[in-house]
Amino acid sequence: MANKTLIISAPGKVILHGEHAVVYGKVALAVSLNLKTYLRIRPCSDQNVQLNLPNIDAHLSWKPAALQFLLTAIDADVLNPKAASQEQVERLRQFAGIPEGCTDARSLSILCFLYLYGAISSSSRELPSVEILVWSELPTGAGLGSSAAYCVCLAAALLTANGTITCPVPQEKDTTRWNEDELELINKWAFQGEKLIHGNPSGVDNAVGTWGGVLRYHAGKIDLLSRVPTLRILLTNTKVSRSTKVLVAGVKDKMNKMPNIIKPVLDSIDAISCECERVLAAIASGNAVDKHYAILEELIDINKHHLNIIGVGHSSLDRLCQIQALRW
């Protein structure tokens, strides 16, 4: 992408059903939003490496010489992404001046950039001098896949910058997308970024950010659903920020303590996802639409109670539903 400016976008997501259960091999249905994260990458005029994240007030610049250690600290195969080791993460923390145990959005975003930048560049043994600007319509900590959209944009930009994937030529309305093989590689690298941020993510968020649309995700297999109706989803920001990493760890703790209780709940969430998929296909075909919309509402209510049982329900959700019901 020499001497070119590239603007990339990736959507946020809503998981209709299967949230958290998907980590344990259950089916999840996720839909992309018309809220996006955007990234602009271009050659840096002063030959430095710049990262600007105005949404979280992060503005950094490094001399290429200062980042040369990445080529030896992170020895990666660009075509076979792998997760950062604990030793690599600690070295990146020390370099960036991030205290141990610090997990705020700013710190994790910087760590994610440094790892993806170093890992993707290590195969070519060259560190591109680039200026990266990222801005987003997605709030952090709201469960809308903001970190995954960031990782997808970073992976796509850095893979393009070092020539691993093509720099796509704009088509209709000055937009385009990569081919399926390139999207698969983008998704794999974005997943490694998500691991660094969240620990043990399912891969759903980065998959939606990469492909968009409505996806069925099961045990690492992604299927784009073609027969689904257009859904109008009411998103309400409670302003209660929560950490996906902490929530995932909490579910794991419950599973370890009470497997005979939690496993059947996760199986039931899996059944809800499968039933929702069937109902969406029925609505799309025009089959008893009112009846099936009523089933969708029941599934959402049942699923909400299941999430409460596994410890990831939202404390303000019941009150929010009461308020909205009164308004309607």
N, C-alpha and C positions, 0 to 999 in steps of 0.2 A: 504494500500500500504506500510505496514511496511517494512523498510529496502529495498525498491525498488526504482529504478529511472525510471521515466516515462517521455517520450518526446511526446508532443502533438502539432499538427499543425492545423491551421484554415486558409482558403483561404480569400483573399480579394474579392471584387465584383465590377462589373459594372452594373448599372441600364440601361437597354436598353431603356425602356420607363416607364413613371409613376413617375419619381422622383419628390418629394415634393407633387404631387397630391395624392400619396398613403396615406399621413397623413389624407386626407379628404375622405377616403373610396373608392378611385379609384384603378383600377387594375394597378399593376406594374409587369414588367418582369425584372428579375435580373439574371445575370450569374456569376458564380464563376471564379476566375482567377487562373493561375498557379503561382501566387505570394502569398506567405504565411507569417503568423506569427508563430513562434515556441516558445514553452515553455518547459523548463526542470524543473521538480520538484523532489526533493529527500529529505530524512531526513537530517536535519541540524546537523552536527557533534558537534557543540558547544551548541546545544539545544536552539538556538535563532531562530528567524523568520527573514529570509533575503529575500529582494526583489531587484533584479538587472535588470535594464532596460538600457543596454548600448547604445541603439539607441538615447535615450534622456538624457543620462548622469545622471541616477538616481541609486544610490546604498545605500540601507538603511538596517539597522539591528536593531531589537528590542528584548529586554529581554521579555520572556513570561509574567512575572509579570507586565510589563508596559502595556501589551495589555489586561490584565484581565478585564478592564473596558468595553471592547467590549461585554462581555457576559451579562452584565446588561444594557448597553446602547442600544444594538440591540437585542431585543427579537423577534426572527423570527422562523417561521415554515419552515424547510428546504424543505418540499414537496409542500409548497404553497408560492412561492416567492412574496415579496412585495417591493415596492419602498422605498428608504430611505426618512425619513421625514426631513423637514428643520432643526429641532432641532438636529437630528442625524448628518446631514451634517456639521452643525456648530461646533458640538463637535469634529468631526473628523478633521475639519480644524484647530481648536485650538490645538489639540493634535499633528498634523503634522507640525504646525508652518506655515500654508499657509494663507497669508493675505486674508481678505474678498474681494470677487470680482475677485480674481486671477483665470484665466481660461486657463492658458497655459497647454500644453500637459503633462508636467511633474507633475504639481499639480493635474490635473484631474486623471491621471493614479494612483497616490498614493491614492487619495481619493477612487477611484474605488476599489483598492485592499483592503484597510482597511474595506470598507463596506462589500464586498463579503466575505472576510475572517471572519469577525465577525458574519455576518448573517448566513452563512453556518455552522459555528462552534457552534452557540448558541444552537441548538437543542441537540447536544451531550454534551454541557457544557465543552468541551475540546478544547484547542487551540493547534493544532499540530505544532511541531517545524519542520519547513520545510525551504529549500533553493530553491527559485524560480528564474530562469533566463529566461528572455524573449528577443528574438531578432526577427527582422522583415525585410522582403524584401519590405514591403509596406511603402511608404512615408506618413508622417502625413499631414493632411490638404489637401489631393489631391482628396478626394471624392471616395477613393477606399476601404473604410470600414476598415481602420486600427484599429480604436478604437473597432469596433465590433469584429474583429478577436482576439484582446487582451482580450476582455471580455469573448468570447467563450473559449479561452484557460484557462483563470483564473477559470471560472466556472467549467469546466471539471476537472481541476487539484484539486481544493479544494473539490469538491464533491467526488472525488476519495480518497483524503487524509483522509476524515473523514468517509469513508466507506458507504456513501449514495448510490453511484453507484459502480459497480464492477471495478476492475482493469483489463482491458481486456488483454487477452493472445494474443501475436502477432501471426498472421497467415501467409498468403502468403507475401513474401518479407518483413517480420518483421513488417508489418502494420496490423492494425485492427481498428474497430470502435465499439461504444457502440450500444446497441439495441435501438429500436425506442422509448420506454418509457424513457430510460435514455437520449437519445438525446433531447427529448422534455423537460426534466427537465433542462438539460444544457442550452437549448435555453431560457427557462423562466428566469433563473438566469442571463444569458448574457444580456437579455433585461433590467433587473433592473440595471445592470452596465451601459448600454447605456443610460438609463434615467438619471442617475447621471451625465454622461458626456455631453449629448446633450439636456436634458430637456424634449422634446416631440418627440422622434424618432418614426418612423413608425413600426419598427421591421423587416424590410426587411434585413438590413445589418447583424444582428445577425443570422437570419434564413439562409441566404446564407452561413455564416461562419460555421454554425452548420451542415447543410446537403450537401452543395456544389451543383454542377450541375446547371441546369437552373430551376428557380422557378417562379411560378405565385403566386403573393401575393395579396389578396383582403380581406379587412376588417378583418384582423387577421387570415384568412384561407390560408394555404400554400399548394400548389400543385406542386409536382415535375413533370416537363414536360418530357415526354419520347420520343416524336417524334419531335426532333429538329436537324437541321444540325450542323456540326462543323463550328464554326465561327472563323475567324481570325480577331482579333480586334487590331487596331493600337492605342496604348496608348502613349500619349505624355505628359511629365511632363512640364507644363508651369512655374513651380517654383513659381506660385502665390498661396500661402496658403490661404484657406478660412475656416471659422468656420461653420460647419453644424448647430450648435445651433443658430448662428446669422441669417443664411439664412432661417431657419424654422420660426424664429420669424418675419422676414421680410415678408414672405408670409402671415403669420397670420395677420399682420398689414394691408396689402393690402386687404385681405379678409374682415376685419372689416370695412375698409374705403369704399371699392367699391365692395360689394358682387354681385351686378347685372352684373358686368364686369368680375370679377375673377371666379365666379362659372361656367359660360359657358366655360371658358378657361380650367378649370379643367375637365369638362365633355368631352371636345374635346381630352384632353390628355388621358382620360380613353378609348375613342374610338380608339385612336392611338395604345394603348397597346393591345387592343383586336384584331385589324387588324393585328398587327405585329405577334401575336400568330398564327393567321390563316395562314399568309404568311409563317412563319417558318415551320409549319406542311406541307404546300404545297411543299416547297423546299425539306424537308426531304423525301417526297414521290416521288420526281423526277418529279413533275408536273410543266411544263413551267418554268424551273429554271431561265433562263435569265430574263423573264418577272417579276418574283417575286422578284429577286434581285433588279431590277429597282424600284419596289414598296418600298422595304426596304429603299433604298436611299431617296426616296421622304418622307417617314415617318420620317426619321431622320431629314431632313431639316425642315419639318413642326414643329416637336417637339422642335427643337432648337428655333424657333421663339416664340413658346408658353412659353418656359422657360424665354425668354427675357421679355415677357409681365408680368409674375408674379414676376419678379425681381430677378431671380436666374441664369440668363444667364451669361456666362463667357465672360468678356470684350475682352479677347485676342483670343476667339475661331474663330471669323470670319477671322481674320488675319492669324491664324494658318491654316485654311482650304484653304485660298488663296495660301499660301506658298506650302502646300502639293499638291494642284492641279497643280501648276506650275512644281513641281518636277516630277509628274507622266506624 
